[in-house]
């Protein structure tokens, strides 16, 4: 999902998106500073507000990047297996990895240790 196939080769979208978000943050910062510089002295915003807006641009870009491309997590740790009606012991053994938490809903058959 994070790759694009171009001419038979796969291209990762993470790097171009990071560059695009960084460029957008820089343009937004430049726009804020330019607008503050061009405003009449009576219409200028407080310095703390401008500083907050300038610092918020890269933070928002980084959060958007992490939302689009979340960091990889290791599979198998913290998995939760939910046994429902019709679940068998063999299915639970196949699904549960090391450290998996197995819980049973009320309609599930009774399993030992669950």
Secondary structure by P-SEA (a helix, b strand, c coil): ccccccccbbbbaaaaaaaaaaaaaaaaaaaaaaaaaaccccccccaaaaaaaaaaaaaaaaaaaaaacccccccccbbbbbbcccccaaaaaaacccbbbbbbcccccccccc
